[in-house]
Amino acid sequence: LTQQSNNVILACAGWKDRVNIEDTLLAGAILNRVKDKFSVDCDAALVAESMYLLARDDIFSFMEEKNVSHFRRLMDYGLEEDIRFSLTMDNANVLCIYDGERLVSGSTSNS
């Protein structure tokens, strides 16, 4: 994201047309990493980063403490190990890019 001179929109998927905390935390984490390279003019982004900064030391415990609905639903399915893996930073080097029709694996270099 920081190597290209393009506008960036972080679109959180949500759940059943509702905001969810895990998407907001991810947006906040991304913003926290790239904000020095971008002009941020969106209160929603600032709220997302603020929430991420509150949770970043232990996101799993934060979601557990806040009784996050989707987190709770996945825990009820016995997916704690999957959740913990999903909360691990920097375990993939792939950037998905929307090409106008679908998500594709993108390059992290300027093209």
Chimera marker file (.cmm) of the C-alpha trace (Angstrom):
<marker_set name="trace">
<marker id="1" x="0.000" y="0.000" z="0.000" r="1" g="1" b="0" radius="0.5"/>
<marker id="2" x="2.756" y="2.416" z="0.881" r="1" g="1" b="0" radius="0.5"/>
<marker id="3" x="4.786" y="1.746" z="-2.266" r="1" g="1" b="0" radius="0.5"/>
<marker id="4" x="2.065" y="2.959" z="-4.600" r="1" g="1" b="0" radius="0.5"/>
<marker id="5" x="0.710" y="6.480" z="-4.992" r="1" g="1" b="0" radius="0.5"/>
<marker id="6" x="-2.951" y="5.512" z="-4.982" r="1" g="1" b="0" radius="0.5"/>
<marker id="7" x="-5.890" y="6.339" z="-2.786" r="1" g="1" b="0" radius="0.5"/>
<marker id="8" x="-6.790" y="3.521" z="-0.419" r="1" g="1" b="0" radius="0.5"/>
<marker id="9" x="-10.192" y="2.589" z="0.946" r="1" g="1" b="0" radius="0.5"/>
<marker id="10" x="-10.436" y="0.022" z="3.725" r="1" g="1" b="0" radius="0.5"/>
<marker id="11" x="-13.887" y="-1.504" z="3.358" r="1" g="1" b="0" radius="0.5"/>
<marker id="12" x="-14.871" y="-3.560" z="6.382" r="1" g="1" b="0" radius="0.5"/>
<marker id="13" x="-17.144" y="-6.446" z="5.454" r="1" g="1" b="0" radius="0.5"/>
<marker id="14" x="-19.125" y="-6.488" z="8.671" r="1" g="1" b="0" radius="0.5"/>
<marker id="15" x="-21.618" y="-9.215" z="9.486" r="1" g="1" b="0" radius="0.5"/>
<marker id="16" x="-25.227" y="-9.291" z="8.315" r="1" g="1" b="0" radius="0.5"/>
<marker id="17" x="-25.155" y="-5.576" z="7.407" r="1" g="1" b="0" radius="0.5"/>
<marker id="18" x="-23.758" y="-4.621" z="10.804" r="1" g="1" b="0" radius="0.5"/>
<marker id="19" x="-20.456" y="-3.238" z="12.011" r="1" g="1" b="0" radius="0.5"/>
<marker id="20" x="-18.228" y="-5.769" z="13.696" r="1" g="1" b="0" radius="0.5"/>
<marker id="21" x="-15.282" y="-5.265" z="15.979" r="1" g="1" b="0" radius="0.5"/>
<marker id="22" x="-12.818" y="-7.644" z="14.313" r="1" g="1" b="0" radius="0.5"/>
<marker id="23" x="-13.041" y="-5.828" z="10.964" r="1" g="1" b="0" radius="0.5"/>
<marker id="24" x="-12.715" y="-2.495" z="12.733" r="1" g="1" b="0" radius="0.5"/>
<marker id="25" x="-9.639" y="-3.732" z="14.610" r="1" g="1" b="0" radius="0.5"/>
<marker id="26" x="-8.042" y="-4.878" z="11.347" r="1" g="1" b="0" radius="0.5"/>
<marker id="27" x="-8.712" y="-1.517" z="9.697" r="1" g="1" b="0" radius="0.5"/>
<marker id="28" x="-7.212" y="0.204" z="12.732" r="1" g="1" b="0" radius="0.5"/>
<marker id="29" x="-4.118" y="-2.014" z="12.614" r="1" g="1" b="0" radius="0.5"/>
<marker id="30" x="-3.608" y="-1.298" z="8.916" r="1" g="1" b="0" radius="0.5"/>
<marker id="31" x="-4.086" y="2.441" z="9.428" r="1" g="1" b="0" radius="0.5"/>
<marker id="32" x="-1.635" y="2.392" z="12.326" r="1" g="1" b="0" radius="0.5"/>
<marker id="33" x="1.010" y="0.855" z="10.071" r="1" g="1" b="0" radius="0.5"/>
<marker id="34" x="0.540" y="3.076" z="7.013" r="1" g="1" b="0" radius="0.5"/>
<marker id="35" x="-0.797" y="6.422" z="8.271" r="1" g="1" b="0" radius="0.5"/>
<marker id="36" x="2.561" y="8.177" z="7.943" r="1" g="1" b="0" radius="0.5"/>
<marker id="37" x="2.387" y="7.673" z="4.161" r="1" g="1" b="0" radius="0.5"/>
<marker id="38" x="-1.230" y="8.834" z="3.722" r="1" g="1" b="0" radius="0.5"/>
<marker id="39" x="-3.484" y="11.742" z="4.483" r="1" g="1" b="0" radius="0.5"/>
<marker id="40" x="-6.294" y="10.399" z="6.673" r="1" g="1" b="0" radius="0.5"/>
<marker id="41" x="-9.501" y="12.400" z="6.520" r="1" g="1" b="0" radius="0.5"/>
<marker id="42" x="-12.076" y="10.073" z="8.026" r="1" g="1" b="0" radius="0.5"/>
<marker id="43" x="-13.347" y="9.871" z="11.579" r="1" g="1" b="0" radius="0.5"/>
<marker id="44" x="-14.240" y="6.178" z="11.133" r="1" g="1" b="0" radius="0.5"/>
<marker id="45" x="-10.574" y="5.442" z="10.407" r="1" g="1" b="0" radius="0.5"/>
<marker id="46" x="-9.494" y="7.336" z="13.510" r="1" g="1" b="0" radius="0.5"/>
<marker id="47" x="-12.039" y="5.437" z="15.624" r="1" g="1" b="0" radius="0.5"/>
<marker id="48" x="-10.738" y="2.147" z="14.183" r="1" g="1" b="0" radius="0.5"/>
<marker id="49" x="-7.151" y="3.050" z="15.002" r="1" g="1" b="0" radius="0.5"/>
<marker id="50" x="-8.107" y="4.162" z="18.511" r="1" g="1" b="0" radius="0.5"/>
<marker id="51" x="-9.818" y="0.823" z="19.135" r="1" g="1" b="0" radius="0.5"/>
<marker id="52" x="-6.815" y="-1.050" z="17.750" r="1" g="1" b="0" radius="0.5"/>
<marker id="53" x="-4.448" y="0.891" z="20.034" r="1" g="1" b="0" radius="0.5"/>
<marker id="54" x="-6.581" y="-0.125" z="23.028" r="1" g="1" b="0" radius="0.5"/>
<marker id="55" x="-6.542" y="-3.797" z="21.980" r="1" g="1" b="0" radius="0.5"/>
<marker id="56" x="-3.178" y="-4.328" z="20.302" r="1" g="1" b="0" radius="0.5"/>
<marker id="57" x="-1.302" y="-5.826" z="23.240" r="1" g="1" b="0" radius="0.5"/>
<marker id="58" x="-3.759" y="-8.741" z="23.445" r="1" g="1" b="0" radius="0.5"/>
<marker id="59" x="-6.501" y="-8.632" z="20.816" r="1" g="1" b="0" radius="0.5"/>
<marker id="60" x="-7.816" y="-12.068" z="21.765" r="1" g="1" b="0" radius="0.5"/>
<marker id="61" x="-8.392" y="-10.987" z="25.375" r="1" g="1" b="0" radius="0.5"/>
<marker id="62" x="-9.870" y="-7.675" z="24.223" r="1" g="1" b="0" radius="0.5"/>
<marker id="63" x="-12.475" y="-9.469" z="22.116" r="1" g="1" b="0" radius="0.5"/>
<marker id="64" x="-13.150" y="-11.942" z="24.917" r="1" g="1" b="0" radius="0.5"/>
<marker id="65" x="-13.534" y="-9.151" z="27.487" r="1" g="1" b="0" radius="0.5"/>
<marker id="66" x="-15.855" y="-7.141" z="25.219" r="1" g="1" b="0" radius="0.5"/>
<marker id="67" x="-17.907" y="-10.275" z="24.493" r="1" g="1" b="0" radius="0.5"/>
<marker id="68" x="-17.638" y="-9.623" z="20.744" r="1" g="1" b="0" radius="0.5"/>
<marker id="69" x="-20.527" y="-11.406" z="18.994" r="1" g="1" b="0" radius="0.5"/>
<marker id="70" x="-18.684" y="-12.983" z="16.047" r="1" g="1" b="0" radius="0.5"/>
<marker id="71" x="-15.763" y="-13.934" z="18.295" r="1" g="1" b="0" radius="0.5"/>
<marker id="72" x="-18.198" y="-15.586" z="20.710" r="1" g="1" b="0" radius="0.5"/>
<marker id="73" x="-19.927" y="-17.421" z="17.842" r="1" g="1" b="0" radius="0.5"/>
<marker id="74" x="-16.616" y="-18.803" z="16.530" r="1" g="1" b="0" radius="0.5"/>
<marker id="75" x="-15.510" y="-19.765" z="20.048" r="1" g="1" b="0" radius="0.5"/>
<marker id="76" x="-18.779" y="-21.692" z="20.443" r="1" g="1" b="0" radius="0.5"/>
<marker id="77" x="-17.728" y="-23.721" z="17.375" r="1" g="1" b="0" radius="0.5"/>
<marker id="78" x="-14.454" y="-24.601" z="19.126" r="1" g="1" b="0" radius="0.5"/>
<marker id="79" x="-12.294" y="-22.447" z="16.842" r="1" g="1" b="0" radius="0.5"/>
<marker id="80" x="-10.023" y="-20.812" z="19.423" r="1" g="1" b="0" radius="0.5"/>
<marker id="81" x="-6.856" y="-22.018" z="17.692" r="1" g="1" b="0" radius="0.5"/>
<marker id="82" x="-8.086" y="-20.607" z="14.359" r="1" g="1" b="0" radius="0.5"/>
<marker id="83" x="-8.979" y="-17.298" z="15.981" r="1" g="1" b="0" radius="0.5"/>
<marker id="84" x="-5.561" y="-17.015" z="17.621" r="1" g="1" b="0" radius="0.5"/>
<marker id="85" x="-3.870" y="-17.763" z="14.272" r="1" g="1" b="0" radius="0.5"/>
<marker id="86" x="-6.045" y="-15.160" z="12.533" r="1" g="1" b="0" radius="0.5"/>
<marker id="87" x="-4.955" y="-12.584" z="15.085" r="1" g="1" b="0" radius="0.5"/>
<marker id="88" x="-1.261" y="-13.198" z="14.383" r="1" g="1" b="0" radius="0.5"/>
<marker id="89" x="0.400" y="-10.292" z="12.612" r="1" g="1" b="0" radius="0.5"/>
<marker id="90" x="2.671" y="-10.701" z="9.586" r="1" g="1" b="0" radius="0.5"/>
<marker id="91" x="2.134" y="-14.386" z="8.851" r="1" g="1" b="0" radius="0.5"/>
<marker id="92" x="1.400" y="-13.877" z="5.129" r="1" g="1" b="0" radius="0.5"/>
<marker id="93" x="3.097" y="-11.837" z="2.422" r="1" g="1" b="0" radius="0.5"/>
<marker id="94" x="0.159" y="-11.629" z="0.010" r="1" g="1" b="0" radius="0.5"/>
<marker id="95" x="-1.815" y="-8.503" z="-0.788" r="1" g="1" b="0" radius="0.5"/>
<marker id="96" x="-5.237" y="-9.000" z="-2.332" r="1" g="1" b="0" radius="0.5"/>
<marker id="97" x="-6.250" y="-6.387" z="-4.884" r="1" g="1" b="0" radius="0.5"/>
<marker id="98" x="-9.724" y="-5.747" z="-6.283" r="1" g="1" b="0" radius="0.5"/>
<marker id="99" x="-9.298" y="-5.681" z="-10.070" r="1" g="1" b="0" radius="0.5"/>
<marker id="100" x="-12.762" y="-4.290" z="-10.785" r="1" g="1" b="0" radius="0.5"/>
<marker id="101" x="-14.443" y="-7.692" z="-10.838" r="1" g="1" b="0" radius="0.5"/>
<marker id="102" x="-12.787" y="-9.876" z="-8.215" r="1" g="1" b="0" radius="0.5"/>
<marker id="103" x="-10.012" y="-10.111" z="-5.634" r="1" g="1" b="0" radius="0.5"/>
<marker id="104" x="-6.680" y="-11.234" z="-7.064" r="1" g="1" b="0" radius="0.5"/>
<marker id="105" x="-3.245" y="-11.800" z="-5.604" r="1" g="1" b="0" radius="0.5"/>
<marker id="106" x="-1.325" y="-8.591" z="-6.091" r="1" g="1" b="0" radius="0.5"/>
<marker id="107" x="2.307" y="-7.613" z="-6.202" r="1" g="1" b="0" radius="0.5"/>
<marker id="108" x="3.769" y="-5.507" z="-3.446" r="1" g="1" b="0" radius="0.5"/>
<marker id="109" x="6.016" y="-3.699" z="-5.933" r="1" g="1" b="0" radius="0.5"/>
<marker id="110" x="5.122" y="-0.807" z="-8.225" r="1" g="1" b="0" radius="0.5"/>
<marker id="111" x="3.936" y="-2.006" z="-11.599" r="1" g="1" b="0" radius="0.5"/>
<link id1="1" id2="2" r="1" g="1" b="0" radius="0.2"/>
<link id1="2" id2="3" r="1" g="1" b="0" radius="0.2"/>
<link id1="3" id2="4" r="1" g="1" b="0" radius="0.2"/>
<link id1="4" id2="5" r="1" g="1" b="0" radius="0.2"/>
<link id1="5" id2="6" r="1" g="1" b="0" radius="0.2"/>
<link id1="6" id2="7" r="1" g="1" b="0" radius="0.2"/>
<link id1="7" id2="8" r="1" g="1" b="0" radius="0.2"/>
<link id1="8" id2="9" r="1" g="1" b="0" radius="0.2"/>
<link id1="9" id2="10" r="1" g="1" b="0" radius="0.2"/>
<link id1="10" id2="11" r="1" g="1" b="0" radius="0.2"/>
<link id1="11" id2="12" r="1" g="1" b="0" radius="0.2"/>
<link id1="12" id2="13" r="1" g="1" b="0" radius="0.2"/>
<link id1="13" id2="14" r="1" g="1" b="0" radius="0.2"/>
<link id1="14" id2="15" r="1" g="1" b="0" radius="0.2"/>
<link id1="15" id2="16" r="1" g="1" b="0" radius="0.2"/>
<link id1="16" id2="17" r="1" g="1" b="0" radius="0.2"/>
<link id1="17" id2="18" r="1" g="1" b="0" radius="0.2"/>
<link id1="18" id2="19" r="1" g="1" b="0" radius="0.2"/>
<link id1="19" id2="20" r="1" g="1" b="0" radius="0.2"/>
<link id1="20" id2="21" r="1" g="1" b="0" radius="0.2"/>
<link id1="21" id2="22" r="1" g="1" b="0" radius="0.2"/>
<link id1="22" id2="23" r="1" g="1" b="0" radius="0.2"/>
<link id1="23" id2="24" r="1" g="1" b="0" radius="0.2"/>
<link id1="24" id2="25" r="1" g="1" b="0" radius="0.2"/>
<link id1="25" id2="26" r="1" g="1" b="0" radius="0.2"/>
<link id1="26" id2="27" r="1" g="1" b="0" radius="0.2"/>
<link id1="27" id2="28" r="1" g="1" b="0" radius="0.2"/>
<link id1="28" id2="29" r="1" g="1" b="0" radius="0.2"/>
<link id1="29" id2="30" r="1" g="1" b="0" radius="0.2"/>
<link id1="30" id2="31" r="1" g="1" b="0" radius="0.2"/>
<link id1="31" id2="32" r="1" g="1" b="0" radius="0.2"/>
<link id1="32" id2="33" r="1" g="1" b="0" radius="0.2"/>
<link id1="33" id2="34" r="1" g="1" b="0" radius="0.2"/>
<link id1="34" id2="35" r="1" g="1" b="0" radius="0.2"/>
<link id1="35" id2="36" r="1" g="1" b="0" radius="0.2"/>
<link id1="36" id2="37" r="1" g="1" b="0" radius="0.2"/>
<link id1="37" id2="38" r="1" g="1" b="0" radius="0.2"/>
<link id1="38" id2="39" r="1" g="1" b="0" radius="0.2"/>
<link id1="39" id2="40" r="1" g="1" b="0" radius="0.2"/>
<link id1="40" id2="41" r="1" g="1" b="0" radius="0.2"/>
<link id1="41" id2="42" r="1" g="1" b="0" radius="0.2"/>
<link id1="42" id2="43" r="1" g="1" b="0" radius="0.2"/>
<link id1="43" id2="44" r="1" g="1" b="0" radius="0.2"/>
<link id1="44" id2="45" r="1" g="1" b="0" radius="0.2"/>
<link id1="45" id2="46" r="1" g="1" b="0" radius="0.2"/>
<link id1="46" id2="47" r="1" g="1" b="0" radius="0.2"/>
<link id1="47" id2="48" r="1" g="1" b="0" radius="0.2"/>
<link id1="48" id2="49" r="1" g="1" b="0" radius="0.2"/>
<link id1="49" id2="50" r="1" g="1" b="0" radius="0.2"/>
<link id1="50" id2="51" r="1" g="1" b="0" radius="0.2"/>
<link id1="51" id2="52" r="1" g="1" b="0" radius="0.2"/>
<link id1="52" id2="53" r="1" g="1" b="0" radius="0.2"/>
<link id1="53" id2="54" r="1" g="1" b="0" radius="0.2"/>
<link id1="54" id2="55" r="1" g="1" b="0" radius="0.2"/>
<link id1="55" id2="56" r="1" g="1" b="0" radius="0.2"/>
<link id1="56" id2="57" r="1" g="1" b="0" radius="0.2"/>
<link id1="57" id2="58" r="1" g="1" b="0" radius="0.2"/>
<link id1="58" id2="59" r="1" g="1" b="0" radius="0.2"/>
<link id1="59" id2="60" r="1" g="1" b="0" radius="0.2"/>
<link id1="60" id2="61" r="1" g="1" b="0" radius="0.2"/>
<link id1="61" id2="62" r="1" g="1" b="0" radius="0.2"/>
<link id1="62" id2="63" r="1" g="1" b="0" radius="0.2"/>
<link id1="63" id2="64" r="1" g="1" b="0" radius="0.2"/>
<link id1="64" id2="65" r="1" g="1" b="0" radius="0.2"/>
<link id1="65" id2="66" r="1" g="1" b="0" radius="0.2"/>
<link id1="66" id2="67" r="1" g="1" b="0" radius="0.2"/>
<link id1="67" id2="68" r="1" g="1" b="0" radius="0.2"/>
<link id1="68" id2="69" r="1" g="1" b="0" radius="0.2"/>
<link id1="69" id2="70" r="1" g="1" b="0" radius="0.2"/>
<link id1="70" id2="71" r="1" g="1" b="0" radius="0.2"/>
<link id1="71" id2="72" r="1" g="1" b="0" radius="0.2"/>
<link id1="72" id2="73" r="1" g="1" b="0" radius="0.2"/>
<link id1="73" id2="74" r="1" g="1" b="0" radius="0.2"/>
<link id1="74" id2="75" r="1" g="1" b="0" radius="0.2"/>
<link id1="75" id2="76" r="1" g="1" b="0" radius="0.2"/>
<link id1="76" id2="77" r="1" g="1" b="0" radius="0.2"/>
<link id1="77" id2="78" r="1" g="1" b="0" radius="0.2"/>
<link id1="78" id2="79" r="1" g="1" b="0" radius="0.2"/>
<link id1="79" id2="80" r="1" g="1" b="0" radius="0.2"/>
<link id1="80" id2="81" r="1" g="1" b="0" radius="0.2"/>
<link id1="81" id2="82" r="1" g="1" b="0" radius="0.2"/>
<link id1="82" id2="83" r="1" g="1" b="0" radius="0.2"/>
<link id1="83" id2="84" r="1" g="1" b="0" radius="0.2"/>
<link id1="84" id2="85" r="1" g="1" b="0" radius="0.2"/>
<link id1="85" id2="86" r="1" g="1" b="0" radius="0.2"/>
<link id1="86" id2="87" r="1" g="1" b="0" radius="0.2"/>
<link id1="87" id2="88" r="1" g="1" b="0" radius="0.2"/>
<link id1="88" id2="89" r="1" g="1" b="0" radius="0.2"/>
<link id1="89" id2="90" r="1" g="1" b="0" radius="0.2"/>
<link id1="90" id2="91" r="1" g="1" b="0" radius="0.2"/>
<link id1="91" id2="92" r="1" g="1" b="0" radius="0.2"/>
<link id1="92" id2="93" r="1" g="1" b="0" radius="0.2"/>
<link id1="93" id2="94" r="1" g="1" b="0" radius="0.2"/>
<link id1="94" id2="95" r="1" g="1" b="0" radius="0.2"/>
<link id1="95" id2="96" r="1" g="1" b="0" radius="0.2"/>
<link id1="96" id2="97" r="1" g="1" b="0" radius="0.2"/>
<link id1="97" id2="98" r="1" g="1" b="0" radius="0.2"/>
<link id1="98" id2="99" r="1" g="1" b="0" radius="0.2"/>
<link id1="99" id2="100" r="1" g="1" b="0" radius="0.2"/>
<link id1="100" id2="101" r="1" g="1" b="0" radius="0.2"/>
<link id1="101" id2="102" r="1" g="1" b="0" radius="0.2"/>
<link id1="102" id2="103" r="1" g="1" b="0" radius="0.2"/>
<link id1="103" id2="104" r="1" g="1" b="0" radius="0.2"/>
<link id1="104" id2="105" r="1" g="1" b="0" radius="0.2"/>
<link id1="105" id2="106" r="1" g="1" b="0" radius="0.2"/>
<link id1="106" id2="107" r="1" g="1" b="0" radius="0.2"/>
<link id1="107" id2="108" r="1" g="1" b="0" radius="0.2"/>
<link id1="108" id2="109" r="1" g="1" b="0" radius="0.2"/>
<link id1="109" id2="110" r="1" g="1" b="0" radius="0.2"/>
<link id1="110" id2="111" r="1" g="1" b="0" radius="0.2"/>
</marker_set>
